[in-house]
């Protein structure tokens, strides 16, 4: 399953590289020919997307490496680090658009009428980016990849940028109001930076060993309750590495049973948890005698923590 996920992430990266390379070359070339600086800027933005997909491709190769003595949990968190890097790149693109747009507004730079072909290539760009974005969202959600989803959001930003370019060109040709092109671009830049900030904050939780979906704890409680002889699940700690869960928990068993029987109960608890939660990397289970109370337990969660 891990190999298939890696294969799909690599395919998504190569498709992103190829698609954005074609669109970038097309927009930059037509932008210069038509005299539309907005289209040229849009093409440069697509060129930056090629760079981000090379990051995802390289990261995909890293996360496929097996665990070793330096990284005994494997390299899966490289995906989270790469997603964090992508958020910076997206934010920089939005900030760059903000600065250049504001500069042109306050400097009152004259705007020349571009050629009509600029509109055609912008429409083609919107259609191409829409197809690429939907494809990336599909692969990202299927494989629970924050990195690919971040790239999909970035391309969704590109659609908004291209739409703003298209609206600006239409106003320029039909209404003689090129200033609306700049105002639209200014609003788009703020939206792009907001998206980048949200991606940045989402990755913080995983880097701090948190989880977005806390219902995973309910599934663990249900799994333990379904195993005869397993009692009082507590000190439960769940964290993620890319799309996989790492789970640690304590359970209690009758103190009079044999070690072998206690081990069998623990084994059945692990099997039940894996049935409830499909994408598990590892389960660390500690078995205690029933009634064992330790006042110094500072980490992990129990049922009482969800009743507050």
PENOR-V656568 format. One record per pair of residues at least 6 apart in sequence whose ideal C-beta (glycine too) atoms are under 8 Angstrom apart, sorted by the first residue. I is the first residue (numbers start at 1). J is the second residue. Records with the same first field share a line. If there is no record, write none. Layout:
# PENOR-V656568
I->J / J
This chain:
# PENOR-V656568
2->64
3->64
5->143 / 145 / 243
6->60 / 63 / 64
8->139 / 142 / 143
9->56 / 60 / 139 / 143 / 145 / 147 / 148
10->57 / 60 / 61
11->139
12->56 / 135 / 136 / 139 / 140 / 148 / 151
13->53 / 54 / 56 / 57 / 60
14->53 / 57
15->132 / 135
16->49 / 50 / 53 / 56 / 132 / 136 / 151 / 155
17->50 / 53 / 54 / 57
19->128 / 131 / 132
20->46 / 47 / 49 / 50 / 53 / 132 / 155
21->50
22->128
23->43 / 46 / 124 / 125 / 128 / 129
24->43 / 44 / 46 / 47 / 49 / 50
25->43
26->43 / 121 / 124 / 125
27->39 / 40 / 42 / 43 / 46 / 121 / 122 / 125
28->40 / 43 / 44 / 47
29->43
30->36 / 39 / 117 / 118 / 121
31->37 / 38 / 39 / 40 / 41 / 42 / 43 / 118 / 121
32->40
33->115 / 117
34->114 / 115 / 116 / 117 / 118 / 121
35->112 / 113 / 114 / 115 / 118
36->114 / 115 / 118 / 165 / 169
38->114 / 118 / 165 / 168 / 169 / 181 / 185
39->114 / 118 / 121 / 122 / 165
41->97 / 100 / 165
42->122 / 125 / 158 / 161 / 162 / 165
45->93 / 97 / 158 / 161
46->125 / 129 / 158
48->89 / 93
49->151 / 154 / 155 / 158
51->89
52->86 / 89 / 151 / 154
53->151
55->82 / 85 / 86
56->82 / 86 / 147 / 148 / 151
59->78 / 79 / 81 / 82 / 147
62->75 / 78
63->74 / 75 / 76 / 78 / 79 / 242
64->75
65->74 / 75
66->74
67->73 / 74 / 75
73->241 / 246 / 281
74->241 / 281
76->241 / 242 / 243 / 244 / 281
77->206 / 207 / 241 / 242
79->145 / 146 / 147 / 242
80->146 / 147 / 203 / 206 / 207 / 242
81->207
82->147
83->146 / 147 / 150 / 199 / 203
84->200 / 203 / 207
86->147 / 150 / 151 / 154 / 199
87->150 / 196 / 197 / 199 / 200 / 203
88->196 / 200
89->154
90->150 / 153 / 154 / 157 / 192 / 195 / 196 / 199
91->192 / 193 / 196 / 197 / 200
93->157 / 192
94->157 / 189 / 190 / 191 / 192 / 193 / 195 / 196
95->189 / 193
97->161 / 185 / 188 / 189 / 192
98->186 / 189 / 190 / 193
101->182 / 185 / 186 / 189
102->186
104->182
105->179 / 182 / 183 / 186
111->172 / 178 / 181
113->172 / 173
114->169 / 172
116->173
118->169
119->166 / 169 / 170 / 173
122->162 / 165 / 166 / 169
123->166
125->158 / 162
126->159 / 162 / 163 / 166
129->155 / 156 / 158 / 159 / 162
130->159
132->155
133->152 / 155 / 156 / 158 / 159
134->152
136->148 / 149 / 151 / 152 / 155
137->149 / 152
139->145 / 148
140->146 / 147 / 148 / 149 / 151 / 152
141->149
143->243
144->242 / 243 / 279
145->242 / 243
146->199 / 202 / 203 / 206 / 242
150->199
153->195 / 199
154->195
156->195
157->188 / 191 / 192 / 195
160->188 / 191 / 192
161->185 / 188 / 192
164->181 / 184 / 185 / 187 / 188
165->181 / 185
167->180 / 181 / 184
168->178 / 180 / 181 / 182 / 184 / 185
169->181
171->177 / 178 / 180 / 181
172->178 / 181
202->212
205->211 / 212
206->239 / 240
209->237 / 239 / 240
210->239
211->238 / 239 / 240 / 245
216->238 / 245 / 277
217->236 / 238 / 301 / 306
218->306
219->273 / 276 / 277
220->233 / 236 / 238 / 247 / 249 / 273 / 276 / 277
221->233 / 303
222->276
223->269 / 272 / 273 / 275 / 276
224->230 / 231 / 233 / 249 / 251 / 269 / 272 / 273
226->272
227->265 / 268 / 269 / 272
228->265
229->253 / 254 / 257 / 261 / 265
230->251 / 252 / 253 / 265 / 266 / 268 / 269
231->251 / 252 / 253 / 290
232->251 / 252 / 290 / 302
233->249 / 250 / 251 / 302 / 303
234->249 / 250 / 251 / 297 / 300 / 301 / 302 / 303
235->248 / 249 / 250 / 286 / 297 / 299 / 300 / 301 / 302
236->247 / 248 / 249 / 250 / 300 / 301 / 302
237->247 / 248 / 249 / 299 / 300 / 301
238->245 / 246 / 247 / 248
239->245 / 246
240->246
241->281
243->279
244->279 / 280 / 281
245->277 / 279 / 280 / 281
246->280 / 281 / 282 / 284
247->273 / 277 / 280 / 282 / 283 / 284
248->283 / 284 / 285 / 286 / 300
249->283 / 284 / 285 / 286 / 300
250->285 / 286 / 287 / 288 / 300
251->265 / 266 / 269 / 285 / 286 / 287 / 288
252->287 / 288 / 289 / 290 / 291 / 292
253->261 / 262 / 265 / 287 / 288 / 289 / 290
254->289 / 290
255->289 / 290 / 291
262->287
263->287
265->287
266->285 / 287
269->285
270->283 / 285
273->280 / 283
274->280 / 283
